[in-house]
Amino acid sequence: MSTEITVVKATEKKTKPDENTLGFGKFFTDHMFVMDYEKGKGWHSPRVIPYEPISLDPATMVFHYGQTVFEGLKAYSTTDGKTLLFRPEKNFERLNRSCDRLSIPNIDQEVVLGGLKELVRVDREWIPKAEGTSLYIRPFILPTETNLRVAPASSYKFVIILSPVGSYYPEGIHPVSISVEKEYTRAVLGGTGTAKTAGNYCAGYIAQEKASQQGAAQVLWLDGVEKKYIEEVGSMNVFFKINGEVVTPILNGSILEGITRMSIIELLKEWNIPVVERKLSLDEFIEAYENGQVEEVFGTGTAAVISPVGEFRFKDNQMMINNRETGELSRKLYETITGIQTGRIADPFQWTEEV
């Protein structure tokens, strides 16, 4: 495919929102990156164009069979005027793994990263500068073939859109309540749990609604077969500090391989804090809690970076974690990763990439 990226700039610019009322995913920039795939031709025509609707026939396969994948990452503005991306190559590596699982042709990671950088450069003025804000980046792929056959499509569209987003914690990080989910299943071994695909998320809505009705902010998902082993919390990976050791569920074929998760593990090893990836059953966690060994629990993901857990709700039990306060390790991890992302502290791991 041609790697030359054409740029067509918008003739009219949108009014930018107030940085103090951004929320998440409500506003979108002036441009988008697009390229197309046709069987026999491959990916082609990478371009930055004005943000616009995507026109699709009602019989387009994406509407019927859910063969779509996406990613999520951010661009950050530093105090000295630089624009940084955080480990973007890992997101595109994961996108290709999702493509493999959903039978979508792989993208050329270098071409796509180049397209992302060009898009961010064109819309650089949209990157918010208020404390805790960032430019959220959403790459996604959808089939564009018009056909109702149940099979992989022969044509696709790859798109990147940008959205200025507010601080996930406008008043500082606060622990949330978690409801253990025993009825519904998030994913199973051999399914699509390791892929970042649309159906994984809407399938969890009903459990999230139930948790919200019970006064909890997130769902703790258990494995889909035995309903015994802890897997994820909400749409995040989860970590437990138990008796001085940090434990996170091992990647077992149904858990998404988080970029923040990976970074947390690397940081803990650098700090010589014991960290292990293994199976962790709900019963083991409850026993450790009853023995006073559970010190901290936190979720990890792109949006929040670190989401401390202050309470677990299971049946009629309410288990309070660290007096519902943000733990020392959770706070240190949050401040370190956000500091690296925004250039406030040194990046000894070369995780950031300047645009």
Buried (B, 14 or more C-beta within 10 A) or exposed (E): BEEEBEEEEBEEEEEEBEBEEBEEBEBBBBBBBBBBBBEEEEBEBBBBBEBEEEEBEEEBBBEBBBBBBBBBBBBBBBEEEEBBBBBBEBBBEBBBBBBBBBEBBEBBBEBBBBBBBBBBEBBBEBBBEBEBBBBBBBBBBBBBBEBEEEEBBBBBBBBBBBBBBBBBBEEEBEBBBBBBBBEBBBBBEEBBBBBBBBBBEEBBEEBBEBBEEEEBBBBBBBBBEEBEBBBBBBBBBBBBBBEEBBBBBBBBEBBBBBBBBBBBBEBBEEEEBEBEBEBBBBEBBBEBBEEEBBBBBBBBBBBBBBBBBBBBBBEEEEBBBBEBBBBEBBBBBBBBBBEBBBBEEEBEEEBBBEB
